[in-house]
Amino acid sequence: MADKVDVNTPLNAKIAEELYFKAQFENGSEEPHVAIECGSGDDVSFTGLGKEELMKYADDPFWKKVRLIILIVFWVGWLGMLVAAIVIIVLAPKCPYRPDLKWYDKSTVYEIFPKSFQDSNPKAEKADTRRGDGVGDINGIQARLEYLKDVAKSKILYINSLYESRDEDRLAITNHMSIDPLFGTMEDFDMLRKVTKKLEMRLIMDFIPNHTGKLNKWFKKSQMKEGKYTDYYIWATCEPNNNTYPNNWMSVKGGRAWTYDDTRKECYFHQLESDKPDLNLRSADVRQELESILRFWLGRGVDGFHVQNAQYLYEDENLGDETPITGKTGDNYTDFEHNQTMNHPKNLKILQGWMNVLESYNTKPGREKALIVTAKDDLNTTMEYFDAGVTIVRVTPLSDSGASLAEGSVSLTESNVSLTESNVSLTESNVSLTDSNVSLAESNVSLAVSNASLAVSNASLAESNASLAENKVSLAERMETKLKELISFNRIGLMYSDKDSSRLASRVDVSPEQIKALLTLQATLPGVPFNYYGNEIGMTDHPTLSAPNKYRTPMQWNFKGTGFSKNTLWLERNANYREFNVETEKGHQNDYSTLMVYKRLQELRENESFQWGTMSVYRDGDLLMYTRKADGFPGYLVAINLGTSKVTESFHAATGIPKEVKVVFHTHKDDNSAISLSDTSYILDPSHAVVFKYNSE
């Protein structure tokens, strides 16, 4: 057995005896085992250096120096790290500023007229006419989402009215909270929204607060003066048989804006057609109904609304006369200054109220809602809309008042029509001259009238030709002015056409080369581009259909004409579908088709300087130029030749951009060359556009 350690031995005398171990062998079993107990006795203690011993070291000069050196090293090190941190913060490259972009700032909006986009119905059997209506629908839109996202490069869908209605436009609404059976069911809509969310796509719908249809239950109750519905619409006494109306207001669509109702024995007001009576927005009950409609669709996941006919919401409460334009007859809508029925100040207030409703659903980042209106070419109204809090105001870069080729083209077309009609009239008169059933005198009169009409048409044709030539020459100058006006606005919606106006390809009335140049303009300007379905493939207005159907022909998906529907179409397709269609535009070795150019433009637009960069505008004759530059990111120069001749330009001298640039986009050819503008002038063909990339010097 091991010797027992003396527990009285001081710990500081023997390091090996710091702990007391007691070991014993116990023989209580067949096999011996060891039990070890560790512990310390009650008398065990530790005594360190005493105060006197420590003071010897504290006062020792050597240890004083050591402590001082350590202290100095510590503070020098600490100060060094502080200075280094400050230097790094000051001199290190800063992260470029990135604004808080919302979903509606980032992508092109793709506008769909649902009747003409895609029919999902299978081919109908002869005995089953219900299944093959040849009309686009909600399921058809869902079937084309991959095209919209991957080819058209759009994550925002704007679908024109789907509401239950009794007219082709789906504007004579009978139920604002119901999907028209022509397009499908509410379940179809919910599924579309579910799929678009999965694809990270947004959905905008029409909001139609100005009027309802005559078959709406509200109007029927108002006819009967039933309770609160009595004042849901604008009623006034009148005597149509005596040509006595409340005032001189005219309808936008022609004729009087007042129609007599046999049930109520009064006239109701309608800015548009007589089947669309205007709502009385001065009624609190009507305003509550409209808010309920917004909340209904917001609850189903809609991300925003385009307010249709926002300019007509309110009218003069006293029903005062409009101001006639001097020299006009007063028989047409355009004969008046619409100071009583258009852009009323109360329009802005109610728009603010609706924006507040949308804001209440903005519960966290990414859930912002958008309220959109259209102002076309009215910049004053555009500013007022923004002041009212509207998210996006749609305008057209090609002015509706003539700052484009459109006016000259339309005028020329009308003159040609007039000339044709006069020739027809002249021919008929000559025929009637030899007709024994018509007197010679009448024929001579008819001949004289036709000759006069022909002379007027010739004069009009000459005037239109002059106007068209003027427009072509001065388009770049007018565009320069337009762009400088638009710089001051945030979130301008840039549109060329919609369901009520000519398509881009028909508006400019030139070759497809100019379409690509104008698509370049739309994609690279500040703001939110709105693309009307089919513009990306160069679809045109139907040559023989009347407005508005000529703007709404079925989407041209393939050269066989079968892509839209397997059934008889609701509307005649354009005969040029074999040339202008998605299938052909996507074809191999067709990198510079309109669709492929459009796709590359959407990809180019994703760059930071195009997303939020500032713009400066320049012009040299027919050459329109502008730069887009965001701090901390490469800048871009966009140059568009809007003339009819080649231009040679040293862009450095014209715009002051750095001399070293690289071509990153061209509308018509493969050109990714890096060039020095100090040594080389760039040659740009007519109707071509090019984009240069440069770094800040």
C-alpha positions, 0 to 999 in steps of 0.5 A: 500500500502506498505511503500516506501523504502528510496533510500537514505539509505546506502546499508551497513547500512541495508542488508535488503534494498540492492535492491530497490523495487517499487511496485504499484497496477494498477486498469486499469482492472476489476481484480487488478494486481501487477507490480514489478520493480527491479532496483537500483537507480543511487546513489546506490553504494557498498563500501568494506573494505578500505586499512587501514582496510585490512592492519590490517589483512595483518599484523596480526600475526595470518593471517600470520601464516594461509597464511604460513600454507596454502602455505606449505600444497599446495606445500607439496601436489603438491610434494607428488602427483608428487612423487606418479606419478613417483613411479607409472610410475616406479613400475607399471607393464608395458604393454607388447610390441606388434609389429605392426603385418600385416594381413599376419603375423596372419593367415595360408594361405590356398592354393587352386587349383581351379579345384579341390576344389569345383564344384558349377554346378548342376547335369547335365541332359543327354541332357545338358552337359554344366552345369555339367563339374565336375570342381571346380570354383569360386562359389564353393570356395565361397560356402566353405568359412565357412569351411575355416574360421571356421574349417580350421581357415584360413583368407587368401586364395591363389588361383592358376591361374584363368586366361584365358588360354589354358592349364590345369595349367592355365599358358599358359595365353592368357589374364592376365586380364580375368577369364577363363570361366571354373571357372566362370566370372569376376562378380563371382570373384567380388562377391567372393571378396565382400563376403571375405571382409565381412568375413574379409578374404584376397585374394592372386592370382598368378602373372605369369610374366615369360611367356604367352601362344602362343595363347596370342595376344602379341605373335601373334603380335610378330610373325609378328614383329608388332611394339613394340611387335617385342621384347616382347619375346626372339627370336634368329636365329637358324637352327634346321635341322642342330641342330644349336641353339643359345646356350646349354640352356635346358628346365626345362620340358626337351629338348631344351629351343628353339623352331623354329617358322615357321611364324617368321623363328626364335627360341623363348626361353621357360624355361618351355614347348614350349607352354609357350614362355618367355617374354622379361623383358628387354623391357620397354613395357613388364614391363609396361604391367606387372605393368598394370596387377598388378594394374588391380587386385589391383583395384579389391581388391586383397591383394597380389600376388604369383610370379610364377617362379620368379627364371626364370624372366631374363636370360643372355642378351648375350645368353651365354652357361650354364656351364656343370656339369662334367661327365654329358652328356649335354642332360638334364636340370640337366646336367648344372649349370644354371648360365645364366638362373636362379636367375639372379641379375635383378630378384631382381630389377624387384621384387623391382619395383613390390613391389613399385607398391603394396606399392602405394596401401598401403594407411592406416593401414590394406591395406598392400599388399603382394608380395610372392615368392617361394625359396623352399630349397635355403637359399641364394636366400631366403636372396636375396629376402628379401633384395629386399623387398619381403614380404614373401619367401616360403620355405619347412622345409623338405629339397628338397635336402634330409633333410627329409624322402622324398628323401629316400622314392622317391628313394625307390619307384623308385627302386621298380619301376625299380625292377618291370620293371626288373622282367617284362623284365625278365619274358618277356625274359623267355617267348621270350626264348620259343617263336618260332618267336624270335631267341634263341640268341636274347632271351639270350641277352634280358635275360642277359640285364634283369638280369643286370637290375635286379642286378642294381635295387637290388643294387639301392634298397639296397642303397635306404633302407640304405638311408631311414634308415639313413634319419629316424635316422638323421631327427631330427638333420637335422631339428635342423640345418634347424630351426636354419637357418630359425630363422634369416629370417622374414616372412618365408612362411612354405610350405610342398607341392603345386600343383607341389609337393607331398602332406605331407602324401605322402612325409613322407611315414609314418603313419598319426601319423607323419603327425600330428607331422609335422603339429605341426612343421609347425603351431608353428614355426616363419613365415607364414604357407601355407597349400595346400588344403587337407593336413589338412585331410591327403590327399595323392598323387594319386597312379596311376596318373602321376605328376602333376595330382596326387597332384591335385585330387578333395577335399575329402569332404565326405565318399560318394565321392559326396561332390566335384561335382555331375557330372563326375569329371574332374580328378579321385579322390583318392580311399582312399576318404572314409577314409580321408574326411572332414565329417569323420574327423569332426565326433563325438568322433574324437577329435584327427583326423588330421583335429581336430588336425590341427584346434586346432593347428591354435587356439594355434598359435593365442597366442602371443608367437607363433605370434611374440615370439623368438625361441630357438632350442634344440635336444636330439637324435631324440627328437626335441625341441624349445621354443617360448617366447614373452616378457610379455606373457607365453612361450611355449615349443614344443617337437616332437619325430621324432624317432621310440622309446619312449623318456623320457625327463626332459625338464627343464634340456634340455632347461632351462625352468621353472620347473612348466609347463602345457600341453596345446596340444598333437597330440594324447591324452587328456592331460592338466595336470600341472606337475613339471619337477623337479619331473617328466620326460615326456614320449613321444611316437614316432611321437607324439608332445606335447606343454607345457606352462610356465610362466617366473620365 
